[in-house]
Amino acid sequence: MAVRREPCETGPRLVWLHGWGQDHRAFAALASGLAGEAEHLFVDFPGFGSSPPPPGDWDSGTYARHLRACLATLPARPTALIGHSFGGRVIFHLASDPFEGFMRGIAIAGAGLRRRRSLRYRLRAEGLKRLGRLTRLADRLFGTKLHGAYSARFGSADYRKAGPMRGTLVKVVSEDLAPQARAAKVPLLFLYGEKDTETPPELGRRAAELAPGSSFRELPGLDHYSVLGPSAH
């Protein structure tokens, strides 16, 4: 895990955890407004930015354990974790089992709770899942290339771009971290853009209701990426 450090003798430690498909640069606009007021640690999760892919298909809990090990090598200091989207998943895990000095978490358009879907949507998703399994089986048994065509037709943009991270993506998006939210032992702030369609505000409202001592704010006019400031995507 690559970590870029901007030291500061005073103030807390801010650890910036990027979203899926991004790297530490996603926080350039937000962090610039806090320059000189805190120590900044900008993380590139394994498989993103300058960090090589993990040795296997990780879930978000494994990312959290890896981050904990990295932070344990540093002197303890009052720390806030700030995560966007996928980074919010990691915050859920560490909030439920906090390390020394972890005082607050901020999830910006955080992922981790399952979205409420209509019955029609769920039935279609289950049908597509079974079709995907069938195309993989056909490829293995008969040497076809059906799964590639299936992915191009039905896979999300993240799935199509994932490459060696595809197995990790599949694990991560199937998670439901409601138990970790309920077990949170540090206060969490959930910030969500009003126009976010990838992690809609209802996820943040539910998360704040689940996590003890937490709060939710909806940011008018912003979407999944504009909540990070200009040129974040």
C-alpha positions in Angstrom: 0.0 0.0 0.0 1.6 3.3 -1.1 1.2 6.2 1.3 2.3 9.8 0.6 2.8 11.8 3.8 2.7 15.5 4.2 4.0 16.0 7.7 2.9 18.7 10.2 4.0 19.1 13.8 0.6 20.3 15.0 -3.0 19.3 14.5 -4.5 15.8 13.9 -3.6 13.2 11.4 -5.9 13.0 8.4 -5.9 9.8 6.4 -7.5 10.1 2.9 -9.0 6.9 1.4 -10.0 7.1 -2.2 -12.9 5.5 -4.1 -12.8 2.6 -6.5 -10.9 3.3 -9.7 -9.2 6.4 -8.3 -6.1 7.2 -6.3 -5.0 9.7 -3.7 -5.2 12.6 -6.3 -9.0 12.5 -6.0 -8.6 14.5 -2.8 -6.4 17.3 -4.1 -9.1 20.0 -3.9 -10.4 19.0 -0.5 -7.0 18.5 1.1 -5.5 21.8 -0.3 -7.9 23.7 2.0 -6.4 22.1 5.1 -2.7 22.4 4.1 -0.5 23.1 7.2 -3.3 22.4 9.6 -2.8 18.7 10.0 -0.6 15.8 9.0 -1.9 14.3 5.8 -1.6 10.7 4.7 -2.7 10.0 1.1 -3.3 6.4 0.5 -3.2 4.4 -2.8 -5.0 1.2 -2.0 -3.4 -2.0 -3.5 -4.5 -2.2 -7.1 -4.8 1.6 -7.6 -2.5 4.5 -8.3 1.1 3.5 -7.5 0.2 0.4 -5.5 0.4 -3.0 -7.2 -2.7 -5.3 -7.1 -3.2 -7.4 -4.0 -2.0 -11.0 -4.1 -5.6 -12.3 -4.3 -9.2 -11.2 -4.4 -9.6 -9.0 -1.3 -12.7 -7.8 0.4 -13.0 -4.5 2.1 -12.2 -6.0 5.5 -8.8 -7.2 4.2 -8.1 -3.6 2.9 -9.0 -2.3 6.4 -6.6 -4.8 8.1 -3.8 -3.8 5.7 -4.4 -0.1 6.4 -4.4 -0.8 10.1 -1.0 -2.5 9.8 0.4 0.5 7.9 -0.8 3.0 10.5 0.5 0.9 13.3 4.0 1.6 12.1 3.5 5.3 12.9 3.5 7.1 16.2 0.0 7.3 17.7 -1.8 10.6 17.0 -5.4 11.8 17.0 -6.6 10.6 13.6 -9.6 11.1 11.3 -10.2 8.8 8.4 -11.8 10.5 5.3 -13.1 8.1 2.7 -14.9 8.5 -0.6 -17.1 5.7 -1.9 -15.0 2.5 -1.5 -13.0 4.3 1.2 -16.2 4.5 3.2 -16.3 0.7 3.3 -12.9 0.6 4.9 -14.0 3.2 7.5 -17.0 1.0 8.5 -14.6 -1.8 9.4 -12.1 0.3 11.4 -14.9 2.2 13.2 -16.3 -1.1 14.5 -12.8 -2.1 15.7 -10.9 1.2 16.1 -7.1 1.5 16.4 -5.4 3.8 18.9 -6.0 7.4 18.1 -8.9 6.9 15.7 -11.3 9.8 16.8 -13.6 10.3 13.8 -14.5 9.0 10.4 -16.0 11.0 7.5 -17.6 9.0 4.7 -18.1 11.1 1.5 -20.6 9.3 -0.8 -19.7 6.2 1.2 -20.5 2.7 0.0 -21.2 -0.3 2.1 -24.9 -0.7 2.6 -27.1 -2.5 0.2 -29.4 -0.3 -1.9 -33.1 -0.9 -1.6 -34.3 -2.3 -5.0 -37.6 -3.1 -6.5 -38.7 -6.8 -6.9 -38.4 -6.4 -10.7 -34.8 -5.1 -10.3 -33.8 -8.0 -8.0 -35.3 -10.6 -10.3 -33.5 -9.2 -13.3 -30.2 -9.0 -11.4 -30.6 -12.6 -10.3 -31.2 -13.7 -13.9 -28.2 -11.9 -15.1 -26.0 -13.4 -12.4 -27.1 -16.9 -13.4 -26.4 -16.1 -17.1 -22.9 -14.9 -16.2 -22.2 -18.1 -14.4 -23.4 -20.1 -17.4 -21.2 -18.2 -19.8 -18.2 -18.8 -17.6 -19.0 -22.5 -17.5 -19.3 -22.6 -21.3 -15.9 -20.9 -21.7 -14.3 -23.5 -19.5 -15.9 -26.5 -21.0 -16.1 -25.6 -24.6 -13.5 -22.9 -25.1 -16.1 -20.3 -26.1 -15.7 -16.6 -25.4 -19.2 -16.0 -24.3 -18.4 -14.4 -20.9 -16.4 -11.6 -22.6 -19.5 -10.8 -24.7 -21.7 -11.0 -21.6 -19.4 -8.6 -19.7 -19.4 -6.1 -22.6 -23.2 -6.2 -22.7 -24.2 -6.4 -19.1 -21.1 -5.5 -17.0 -20.8 -2.1 -15.3 -18.1 0.3 -16.4 -16.1 -0.5 -13.3 -16.4 -4.3 -14.0 -15.2 -3.8 -17.6 -12.2 -1.8 -16.5 -11.3 -3.9 -13.5 -8.9 -6.3 -15.2 -7.0 -8.2 -12.5 -9.1 -6.4 -9.9 -12.3 -8.0 -11.1 -12.5 -10.7 -8.5 -12.0 -8.1 -5.8 -14.7 -5.8 -7.2 -17.2 -8.7 -7.3 -16.4 -9.4 -3.6 -16.7 -5.8 -2.5 -19.9 -4.9 -4.3 -21.7 -7.9 -2.8 -20.9 -6.8 0.8 -23.5 -5.6 3.3 -21.6 -3.7 6.1 -24.7 -2.9 8.2 -23.3 -5.0 11.1 -20.1 -3.0 11.1 -22.1 0.3 11.0 -24.2 -0.8 14.0 -20.9 -1.7 15.9 -19.2 1.7 15.3 -17.4 2.9 18.3 -16.3 6.3 17.0 -18.6 9.0 15.6 -19.1 9.1 11.9 -20.2 11.9 9.6 -21.9 10.9 6.3 -21.7 13.5 3.5 -23.7 12.7 0.3 -24.5 14.7 -2.8 -28.1 15.4 -3.5 -27.7 14.2 -7.1 -25.6 11.1 -6.4 -27.0 8.1 -8.3 -24.2 5.7 -7.5 -24.4 6.0 -3.7 -27.6 8.0 -3.2 -28.3 10.0 -0.1 -30.6 7.4 1.3 -27.6 5.2 2.0 -26.1 7.9 4.1 -29.3 8.5 6.0 -29.6 4.8 6.8 -25.9 4.6 7.8 -26.3 7.5 10.2 -29.3 5.8 11.8 -27.4 2.6 12.3 -24.0 4.0 13.5 -24.2 5.2 17.1 -23.4 8.9 17.6 -23.2 9.6 13.9 -24.8 12.3 11.6 -25.8 12.8 8.0 -25.6 15.9 5.7 -26.9 16.1 2.2 -25.0 18.5 -0.1 -27.3 20.3 -2.5 -26.6 20.1 -6.3 -23.6 17.7 -6.0 -23.2 14.2 -7.3 -20.9 11.2 -6.6 -17.7 13.0 -7.8 -18.5 16.7 -7.6 -18.6 16.3 -3.8 -14.8 16.1 -4.0 -14.4 19.4 -5.7 -13.4 20.3 -9.3 -11.6 17.7 -11.5 -12.0 14.9 -9.0 -13.1 12.3 -11.6 
